[in-house]
Amino acid sequence: MMERVRLEGLSKRFGAFEAVQDVTLSIFEGEFVVFLGPSGCGKTTTLRMIAGLEKPTRGDIFIAGKRVTQLPPARRNIAFVFQNYALYPHMTAFENIAFPLEAQGVPREEVQRRVREVAKILGLEHLLALRPAQLSSGDMQKVALGRAMVRRPQVFLMDEPLSGLDAKHREEMRAELKRLHIEIGATTVYVTHDQIEAMSMADRIVVMNEGKIQQVGSPKEVYLHPENLFVAHFIGSPGMNFIPLVFLGEGRGFRLENGDVIRHETMERLAVRHGVRECILGIRPEFLSIAASGEIRGNTVSIEPLGYKNLYAVEIAPGRIIRVEDMRRERFSGNVSLAVRWEAACLFDHQTGQRIR
Amino acid sequence: MVWRVAKGILITLALVFFLLPIYWIVATSFKQWPDIFAIPPKFVFRGTLVHYLTLFNIRPEEAAKFGQVGKSLFPPRFLNSMIIAGASTVLSVALGTFSAYAFSRFRVRGENDLLFFILSTRMLPPIVVGIPFFVVYRALGLIDTHIGLILLYMTFNLSFAVWLMKGFIDEIPREFEEAAMVDGYTRLEAFFKVILPQALSGIAATAVFCLIAAWNEFFFALILTSEKARTAPPSIAAIQGTSGINWGQIAAGVTVFLLPVVVFTFLVRKYLARGLTFGVIKR
């Protein structure tokens, strides 16, 4: 696979605030990479640095093998879709889409042809004569996409492009974006704080927090094999359950907060190998179930029926509430015991928050 | 109902208050000499164009009746007003827009102090600097020159233009020029192609204010000009004949003098009403 974008030790400081710290990443041709993280995690700043709208404090950016760190946005051959669309209000949809081509001095007939071609893909043909103020927000978003597509850039950069739409349109546009990506195979870097968008569209997700990359991986990887407590908690809704354990030694198991001891050979071996004492067991709600004789005892606090499943809140130690998804219709209450699907459980070092594997 | 009637009365009163002087001047400019002084004032009278004809030297022989000696100086001075007010407006709006853009978009060191300094030039009454300006202008040979008054009016209006335009440009989302820059344009091109069209309403409003200020300026025009570059305001005030103040011609001069500002404001009213950009950007 050809590398399309490379970030090397990219950092950005605003005064005393380290917005982005030492980001190193390769993005390959045709890939759809999503930067995901809470607000202020540095994902948008990173995107803006790739675009050239923000100058990095340190580090380098390469696009198609060429170092572009010092180049202005115009010379990077990228397209940027803004959160607020940023359509030029004094131009029609057609003129908006044609605008980047005019900068390149493309002949008029070709501009016509290419704008119509893009409009056709996006289903905008009947709206080309309208001004942005006359368009619905979904159509504005499509025009913004058209403006990005028309020049066939090296990379598409998108900054939360769906956040201005209502839930229904967002879902439609999500599918539309996915379709476009498959159709034109464009390398895309997409920023969002919405994990559903990230999970549903990304080839790879870059999870960021406090200016640093926490993990890079496929949606499945970041969901099932989070590298650290932040990723484990941030991905998934509700996030992963964290159960503090004290390792008692090989063959003696782990002590839970309520004093019970649980045994699991593989986990114990991991703990021995890394020499940890205090650790955290991470387990997603769907990998816990209510069983006759499970490993963890608890008391149900609440039940949320979700139709095809029930979501329980179970108190396993004073103040320690974990979430359990149970697929059975039957409702449980009072004292229950929980069975752990160990193959889907993760062990984290309590000190560093890193996954032990 | 009561409120609507009261509102109507209030609006009528306000209109009378503001429009009566203008009516008075316009009416006087068309009155024959005796009617101008009639008490009680005449609202119905036989009109005449004699004051306009003498003002523009079309029927100079009539002027002698009012004691005027020689030709009326109004036409060249009216032209001076146009040149000086027009040029200073163009300059202050252009410089003001660029400075405002810089203040709005770039991290300027000491931005607030600089902006305050710019505003502070408006804080003293112009008359205070009248004599220093006279001395400096005399030394520089700028007395009674067009460029002298143009620079002066530009300086006075610039602070106003910067502040007003900064407000307008702050309202234009940065994403517009960022989008244009990503689309392949330089910042300057983005400014002209995207920001400027968005700023037109602000530019129109600023230009109206600058034009009115420069157009009506009296004091500096009086002390810094004498012949060549004298503008209309001090010139109108000085219309006198041997038999006293020529009220008819003064009224005609004032009426003509009012017109350009009215016409200009009328022309840009489309831009003054904002709304061109309304609802385009989601916030």
Interface residues (C-beta under 8 A of the other chain):
Chain A: A51 G52 L53 P72 P73 A74 I78 A79 F80 F82 Q83 N84 Y85 A86 L87 Y88 P89 H90 F99 P100 A103 Q104 P132 A133 S137 R147 R151 G164
Chain B: P173 E175 F176 E178 A179 A180 M181 V182 D183 G184 Y185 T186 R187 E189 V194 P197 Q198 L276 T277 F278 G279 V280 I281 K282 R283
